[in-house]
Amino acid sequence: MSNKDYINKAFIELGKFLNQFTTTPPQKQDGIQHNDLFFDAFKHQIKLAKEHNGWFTDSNIEYSFMSWCKILTKNNINHWLSKYNFNVEEPKTVAIIMAGNIPLVGFHDFLSVIITGHNVLVKQSSNDKHLLPLLAKYLEYIEPSLKGKISFTEEQLNNFDAVIATGSDNTSRYFEYYFKNKPSIIRKNRNSVAVLTGNETHEQLEALSDDIFRYYGLGCRNVSKLFVPKDYDFEAFFKAVYKWHHVIHEAKYANNYDYNKAVYLMSEFNMLENGFLMIKEDQSYSSPIATVFYEYYDSTEDLKDKLSTDTEKIQCVVADGFLDSEVKFGQTQQPQLWDYADNVDTVDFLLKT
């Protein structure tokens, strides 16, 4: 096998390792490489991650791990990489500035840098700093050629050739200035939307509730806004999202719900709510936690024009037969390896760096 094949195999083994941590409590399995060294250590890192970030609940961490287990397979990795010409002659050092809104949110960038043969310099978010370093160490044990190619820093970035940085619209302006002389991918705020017609089935709307509530709505792939036709009846929507009513028992979510509800009531905004979710007519894409915005549309063609105009603000469009690039209901948090953030081909960028 080539060195690339060995590295691919390392990530497949990592998927098997993660599979042990998709339940509470974790289930130790036979045949997992280096489990004696890493199983208990990773249990401890998960504990630290939950203590450090109240949004990192068991269910959210386990869902993130399960998502990676499903896609870190030989067939998926081969399919993902089959269209590229891997001819990196001199490895570069690629810095990654990661977000911390959901567990392992920067893992795809990390994977892409390693799998293209480059060295990676990771600057993690303070909100998600416990999981990836141990997984990186596990990869080094599986594939020793990776030793020396992965490093982490909490200091100012130095000695790198290219950068992938994810942040807010405000931090992106700083990134664009600071990294103006480096090849870069700079990611800004994005949100996901759903286009409803009123003809959706109960099952589709239930699936949409997963797109809304998974990770408490903190991810860029979470649906934060609905586009609905005039006179849309929200009764079916509220019935379908009830499957997530338990979320109000999560303290951090409940605090945000109470706070945002008070703000809306004091401001005399019109909104509908069901005890755990508020929906409010608003032209913005980014809604607060426990809130989904909605906007009426007159015609599908006008809506397509609007979404095309606002494409840099939108990560996913959830719909049924509306756009060629749409995502099915319930699928926003299940991207494939070839579903790139902001539709920017990270692997292509890295191979040309």
Secondary structure per residue as TSV (DSSP state, phi and psi in degrees):
chain	resnum	aa	ss	phi	psi
A	1	M	-	360.0	148.9
A	2	S	-	-74.6	167.7
A	3	N	H	-61.9	-35.9
A	4	K	H	-61.6	-39.4
A	5	D	H	-64.5	-38.5
A	6	Y	H	-64.8	-40.1
A	7	I	H	-67.0	-42.5
A	8	N	H	-56.9	-43.5
A	9	K	H	-63.4	-34.0
A	10	A	H	-62.7	-40.8
A	11	F	H	-70.5	-31.9
A	12	I	H	-64.3	-43.0
A	13	E	H	-64.4	-35.1
A	14	L	H	-62.9	-39.2
A	15	G	H	-60.1	-40.8
A	16	K	H	-65.5	-39.7
A	17	F	H	-62.3	-46.4
A	18	L	H	-63.4	-30.0
A	19	N	G	-58.8	-23.3
A	20	Q	G	-70.8	-16.9
A	21	F	G	-111.7	24.1
A	22	T	S	-96.4	7.6
A	23	T	S	-135.3	162.1
A	24	T	S	-115.7	120.0
A	25	P	S	-76.0	167.0
A	26	P	-	-59.2	149.0
A	27	Q	-	-112.4	106.5
A	28	K	-	-68.6	131.3
A	29	Q	-	-115.7	153.1
A	30	D	T	-77.2	151.7
A	31	G	T	83.5	5.0
A	32	I	-	-88.4	124.7
A	33	Q	T	-63.3	138.2
A	34	H	T	58.6	26.1
A	35	N	H	-62.6	-31.4
A	36	D	H	-63.5	-31.1
A	37	L	H	-86.9	-33.6
A	38	F	H	-112.9	-20.2
A	39	F	H	-62.1	-56.2
A	40	D	H	-66.8	-34.5
A	41	A	H	-63.6	-39.9
A	42	F	H	-73.5	-34.1
A	43	K	H	-55.8	-41.2
A	44	H	H	-66.9	-40.6
A	45	Q	H	-65.7	-36.6
A	46	I	H	-63.0	-42.7
A	47	K	H	-58.9	-44.7
A	48	L	H	-63.6	-41.4
A	49	A	H	-61.0	-41.1
A	50	K	H	-69.1	-38.7
A	51	E	H	-67.8	-32.9
A	52	H	H	-80.9	-31.2
A	53	N	-	-134.1	109.2
A	54	G	T	-64.2	-17.5
A	55	W	T	-79.0	-16.4
A	56	F	-	-87.8	74.4
A	57	T	-	-79.5	170.0
A	58	D	H	-54.3	-47.5
A	59	S	H	-65.8	-37.2
A	60	N	H	-72.3	-41.3
A	61	I	H	-65.3	-44.9
A	62	E	H	-64.3	-37.9
A	63	Y	H	-65.7	-40.2
A	64	S	H	-61.3	-46.2
A	65	F	H	-62.8	-42.6
A	66	M	H	-61.8	-40.2
A	67	S	H	-60.5	-42.2
A	68	W	H	-71.8	-35.5
A	69	C	H	-58.8	-40.7
A	70	K	H	-66.8	-31.8
A	71	I	H	-103.0	-14.5
A	72	L	-	-86.1	65.9
A	73	T	S	-120.8	161.1
A	74	K	H	-58.4	-45.9
A	75	N	H	-63.4	-43.8
A	76	N	H	-64.8	-46.1
A	77	I	H	-64.8	-42.8
A	78	N	H	-63.5	-42.4
A	79	H	H	-63.0	-43.4
A	80	W	H	-59.3	-44.4
A	81	L	H	-92.2	-5.4
A	82	S	T	-64.1	-26.1
A	83	K	T	-88.2	-4.1
A	84	Y	-	-101.7	153.2
A	85	N	-	-104.9	106.6
A	86	F	-	-86.6	99.8
A	87	N	-	-135.7	38.9
A	88	V	-	-70.2	111.8
A	89	E	S	-85.5	-38.5
A	90	E	S	-128.0	108.1
A	91	P	-	-58.1	137.3
A	92	K	-	-102.2	168.3
A	93	T	E	-101.7	118.3
A	94	V	E	-108.1	121.7
A	95	A	E	-86.5	139.7
A	96	I	E	-122.9	122.0
A	97	I	E	-100.7	113.1
A	98	M	-	-97.2	149.5
A	99	A	-	-81.1	175.0
A	100	G	-	-139.5	25.9
A	101	N	S	-75.9	-31.9
A	102	I	S	-135.2	157.1
A	103	P	T	-59.7	131.3
A	104	L	T	58.4	33.0
A	105	V	T	-63.9	-24.2
A	106	G	T	-95.3	9.7
A	107	F	H	-67.1	-34.2
A	108	H	H	-63.1	-40.5
A	109	D	H	-64.2	-43.8
A	110	F	H	-58.3	-49.0
A	111	L	H	-59.0	-43.9
A	112	S	H	-63.9	-42.0
A	113	V	H	-64.4	-47.1
A	114	I	H	-64.3	-43.5
A	115	I	H	-74.0	-18.5
A	116	T	T	-90.5	1.3
A	117	G	T	94.3	3.5
A	118	H	-	-88.7	168.8
A	119	N	E	-90.3	149.0
A	120	V	E	-122.9	135.9
A	121	L	E	-119.3	111.7
A	122	V	E	-104.4	128.7
A	123	K	E	-114.0	106.4
A	124	Q	-	-83.5	158.2
A	125	S	-	-71.9	146.0
A	126	S	T	-64.7	-17.7
A	127	N	T	-81.8	-13.6
A	128	D	S	-148.5	75.8
A	129	K	-	-121.8	4.1
A	130	H	S	-102.6	-22.5
A	131	L	S	-89.1	-49.1
A	132	L	H	-65.7	-41.0
A	133	P	H	-57.3	-38.5
A	134	L	H	-73.3	-35.2
A	135	L	H	-64.8	-36.6
A	136	A	H	-63.9	-41.6
A	137	K	H	-64.1	-38.3
A	138	Y	H	-60.8	-44.0
A	139	L	H	-59.9	-38.7
A	140	E	H	-65.8	-33.6
A	141	Y	H	-71.2	-37.8
A	142	I	H	-69.3	-42.4
A	143	E	-	-130.0	94.2
A	144	P	G	-58.0	-22.8
A	145	S	G	-65.0	-13.9
A	146	L	G	-81.8	-12.4
A	147	K	T	-62.7	131.2
A	148	G	T	88.7	-7.5
A	149	K	S	-100.3	-7.4
A	150	I	E	-124.4	124.7
A	151	S	E	-140.9	154.7
A	152	F	E	-124.2	148.9
A	153	T	-	-145.6	148.8
A	154	E	S	-110.3	2.1
A	155	E	S	-96.3	-178.2
A	156	Q	-	-63.1	140.3
A	157	L	-	-70.1	134.5
A	158	N	-	-142.6	156.2
A	159	N	S	58.4	60.1
A	160	F	-	-138.4	159.3
A	161	D	S	-106.2	-24.3
A	162	A	E	-153.1	165.9
A	163	V	E	-145.6	143.5
A	164	I	E	-121.0	116.6
A	165	A	E	-127.1	133.5
A	166	T	E	-121.1	130.5
A	167	G	-	-165.2	-164.6
A	168	S	-	-81.6	175.1
A	169	D	H	-60.3	-35.7
A	170	N	H	-69.8	-48.5
A	171	T	H	-68.0	-27.7
A	172	S	H	-63.7	-32.6
A	173	R	H	-66.2	-38.0
A	174	Y	H	-65.5	-45.4
A	175	F	H	-58.1	-46.7
A	176	E	H	-61.7	-35.9
A	177	Y	H	-74.5	-47.5
A	178	Y	H	-67.2	-33.4
A	179	F	T	-107.1	23.9
A	180	K	T	-63.2	-22.1
A	181	N	T	-100.2	9.4
A	182	K	S	-119.7	145.4
A	183	P	-	-58.6	134.7
A	184	S	E	-151.8	155.3
A	185	I	E	-119.3	117.1
A	186	I	E	-112.9	119.2
A	187	R	E	-104.6	136.6
A	188	K	-	-110.4	-172.4
A	189	N	-	-62.8	134.3
A	190	R	-	-141.5	154.1
A	191	N	E	-135.2	163.4
A	192	S	E	-111.7	151.9
A	193	V	E	-129.6	161.1
A	194	A	E	-125.5	138.7
A	195	V	E	-105.8	116.7
A	196	L	-	-109.3	149.3
A	197	T	-	-114.1	-15.9
A	198	G	S	96.1	-6.7
A	199	N	-	-103.3	8.8
A	200	E	-	-68.0	147.1
A	201	T	-	-78.3	164.4
A	202	H	H	-59.3	-39.0
A	203	E	H	-64.7	-39.3
A	204	Q	H	-65.0	-43.2
A	205	L	H	-69.5	-34.0
A	206	E	H	-62.3	-42.7
A	207	A	H	-63.7	-38.2
A	208	L	H	-60.3	-33.8
A	209	S	H	-62.0	-31.9
A	210	D	H	-64.4	-39.9
A	211	D	H	-64.0	-29.4
A	212	I	H	-82.6	-49.0
A	213	F	H	-93.9	-23.3
A	214	R	G	-55.0	135.8
A	215	Y	G	59.7	25.4
A	216	Y	G	60.9	18.9
A	217	G	G	79.8	14.6
A	218	L	-	-83.3	-13.7
A	219	G	S	-89.2	157.3
A	220	C	T	-69.6	-16.9
A	221	R	T	-91.7	-2.3
A	222	N	S	-75.7	139.0
A	223	V	E	-74.4	119.9
A	224	S	E	-114.6	-3.7
A	225	K	E	-149.1	142.8
A	226	L	E	-114.5	137.7
A	227	F	E	-106.1	122.8
A	228	V	E	-130.3	151.8
A	229	P	E	-72.2	161.8
A	230	K	T	-54.3	142.1
A	231	D	T	64.2	24.8
A	232	Y	-	-62.9	135.2
A	233	D	-	-96.3	115.2
A	234	F	T	-82.2	1.0
A	235	E	H	-59.7	-46.4
A	236	A	H	-64.2	-37.6
A	237	F	H	-61.4	-48.4
A	238	F	H	-64.7	-36.4
A	239	K	H	-63.3	-41.3
A	240	A	H	-71.0	-36.6
A	241	V	H	-78.6	-4.7
A	242	Y	G	-60.9	-22.4
A	243	K	G	-56.9	-19.3
A	244	W	G	-101.9	15.2
A	245	H	G	-60.7	-24.8
A	246	H	G	-63.1	-17.3
A	247	V	G	-62.3	-25.1
A	248	I	G	-69.3	-13.8
A	249	H	G	-85.1	-3.5
A	250	E	S	-85.8	122.2
A	251	A	H	-57.4	-47.7
A	252	K	H	-64.7	-39.7
A	253	Y	H	-65.1	-46.2
A	254	A	H	-60.9	-39.6
A	255	N	H	-62.0	-41.7
A	256	N	H	-67.7	-39.3
A	257	Y	H	-60.4	-49.3
A	258	D	H	-62.5	-42.9
A	259	Y	H	-64.3	-50.2
A	260	N	H	-66.7	-34.6
A	261	K	H	-64.0	-42.2
A	262	A	H	-62.3	-41.8
A	263	V	H	-61.0	-46.1
A	264	Y	H	-63.4	-41.9
A	265	L	H	-67.8	-42.4
A	266	M	H	-66.9	-31.9
A	267	S	T	-85.3	-2.9
A	268	E	T	58.9	36.5
A	269	F	-	-76.8	143.7
A	270	N	-	-78.6	128.0
A	271	M	E	-156.1	158.1
A	272	L	E	-111.8	146.2
A	273	E	E	-152.0	158.7
A	274	N	-	-127.9	16.7
A	275	G	S	99.5	-15.1
A	276	F	S	-146.1	-4.5
A	277	L	-	-146.9	138.0
A	278	M	E	-113.1	141.3
A	279	I	E	-121.8	136.8
A	280	K	E	-139.8	134.2
A	281	E	E	-71.4	123.0
A	282	D	-	-162.2	141.6
A	283	Q	S	-82.6	-11.8
A	284	S	-	-72.1	160.2
A	285	Y	S	-96.2	-31.2
A	286	S	-	-95.2	108.3
A	287	S	-	-101.0	152.1
A	288	P	-	-67.0	163.7
A	289	I	T	-57.1	140.8
A	290	A	T	73.9	12.2
A	291	T	E	-133.4	139.9
A	292	V	E	-123.0	130.0
A	293	F	E	-83.0	157.0
A	294	Y	E	-140.3	156.5
A	295	E	E	-145.5	138.5
A	296	Y	E	-82.7	148.3
A	297	Y	E	-125.4	148.3
A	298	D	S	-91.1	-40.2
A	299	S	-	-142.3	150.9
A	300	T	H	-66.3	-33.2
A	301	E	H	-67.5	-41.1
A	302	D	H	-63.7	-38.9
A	303	L	H	-66.8	-40.3
A	304	K	H	-60.6	-40.5
A	305	D	H	-62.8	-42.3
A	306	K	H	-63.5	-46.3
A	307	L	H	-66.0	-33.9
A	308	S	H	-66.1	-41.4
A	309	T	H	-64.0	-37.7
A	310	D	T	-96.5	21.0
A	311	T	G	-57.0	-30.9
A	312	E	G	-76.0	-6.5
A	313	K	G	-99.3	-8.3
A	314	I	E	-116.6	131.6
A	315	Q	E	-90.9	-51.7
A	316	C	E	-134.4	148.4
A	317	V	E	-117.1	115.4
A	318	V	E	-92.5	126.9
A	319	A	-	-167.0	178.2
A	320	D	S	-132.7	95.8
A	321	G	S	81.8	26.1
A	322	F	S	-102.2	-45.0
A	323	L	-	-132.8	152.0
A	324	D	T	-63.9	-32.2
A	325	S	T	-94.7	10.5
A	326	E	-	-66.7	159.4
A	327	V	B	-107.1	139.9
A	328	K	-	-69.2	154.2
A	329	F	T	-56.3	131.9
A	330	G	T	85.6	3.0
A	331	Q	-	-110.4	1.4
A	332	T	T	-63.9	-33.5
A	333	Q	T	-94.8	20.2
A	334	Q	-	-128.1	53.9
A	335	P	-	-69.2	153.5
A	336	Q	-	-87.9	170.2
A	337	L	T	-60.1	-29.1
A	338	W	T	-92.4	6.1
A	339	D	-	-92.1	94.7
A	340	Y	-	-85.2	142.0
A	341	A	G	-59.5	136.8
A	342	D	G	60.2	14.8
A	343	N	G	59.3	27.1
A	344	V	-	-102.5	119.4
A	345	D	-	-72.3	99.5
A	346	T	H	-64.2	-41.5
A	347	V	H	-65.1	-43.9
A	348	D	H	-58.7	-44.1
A	349	F	H	-58.9	-44.8
A	350	L	H	-69.2	-36.0
A	351	L	H	-71.9	-20.9
A	352	K	H	-98.8	-2.6
A	353	T	-	-75.6	360.0
